[in-house]
Amino acid sequence: MRERNAVLLLLLTSFIWGLSFVAQSVSTESIGAFTFNGIRMVLGAIVLIPVAFKTLKIHVKDKAYMKRTIKGGLLMGLFLAAASMTQQIGIETTDAGKAAFMTSLYMIIVPFISRIFGKKIEKKIWVCALIALAGMYMLCLSGGMSISRGDLYLFACAILFSCHILVIEKVSKDSDGVELSMFQFFFGGLMCLIGMLIFERPDLSSIKEASLPLAYAGFLSCGVAYTLQTVAQKYVQASKATLALSLESVWAAIGGALILSERLSLNELIGCALVFLAVLLAQIDIRRPNTSSQSD
C-alpha cells in the first residue's frame, strides 16, 4: 500500500473516532466508563472474528507467528484499555475541552519518544505538530490553563496513547492487522469488563438504553476504525500518523455542531483550520527535486 493511501485510511479513522465522541457523550447518561469501554471492545472483537477467521486458519499452524501476534494484541489491548480509562477518569474531574487538548499532547510525545529511540524525525513534522497543537489549544480551550489532579490522569492518557501508537508501529509489521485488532479488543475488553464487575456492576436496562452509542462505538469505532489504524500504520511513520489521527478532535467538534446543535466559536473555527493545515503540510514533500541528471 502506498503511504498516501494509508494516510487516507488514517483520516477515515479520525473521522469515525471523532463522531464516536458524540456516542460516548450520550452513553455517559446511562452507563459508566468501564462498562462502555468493555462492551464496545468486546463488540469490536466479535465483529472481526469472521474477517480474521480466514487468515487464522492458515496462521494457526505457525506457533511462532501466533505467539508473536497474540503477544502484540495483548500489548495493544493493555495500552488501549489503560489509555481509555485514564482519559475517562480525567474527563470526570476536568472540562471536556481541556481533556481533548491534554490528550492531543501525543502529537508531540510520539515524535519525542521516537527520537529518543534513535529514529530520525523530519523538521517539518515537528513544525506541523506545533501548528496542530496550537490549533488544538484554540479548538479546545476557551480559558486559561491550570493544573489539577485530573490533568495528571490526562497527561498519563496522552503518554499511554503515544505508547499505543508506537506499539502498533512495531508489531503491525510482522502480523496481520485484522488479527492484531481482534486480539487487542479481546484483551482490552476483558480488562475493562473486570473493572466493570468490581467498580460499576450495571443492570441490563441501563445497557439497553445505551445500545445505539455502544453499537456505533463497538462496530465502527473499534471494529472498523482501530483496525484501519493498525493496517495503515504499517506504511506510515508513527510521528506522521499522529497528525492524521489528531483530526479526531476536529471531527468531534463538527459532529457536535451538526448532531448535537453545538455552535463553533471563531476560536474553534481557527483551531480546526490550523489542525487541517498541519495535516496537509505533513503530507507535502518539500524536498528539492534532484535535477543533476537532467543535462540533456
Buried (B, 14 or more C-beta within 10 A) or exposed (E): EEEEEBBBBBBBBBBBBBBBBBBBBBBBEBBBBBBBBBBBBBBBBBBBEEBBEEBBEEBEEEEEBBEBBBEBBBBBBBBBBBBBBBBBBBBEBBBEBBBBBBBBBBBBBBBBBBEEEEBEBBEBBBEBBEBBBBBBBBBBBEEEEEEEEBBBBBBBBBBBBBBBBBBBBBBBEEBBBBBBBBBBBBBBBBBBBEBBEEEBEBEEEBBEBBEEBBBBBBBBBBBBBBBBBBBBBBBBBBBBBBBBBBBBBBBBBBBBEEEEEEEBEEBBEBBBBBBBBBBEBBBEEEEEEEEEEEEE
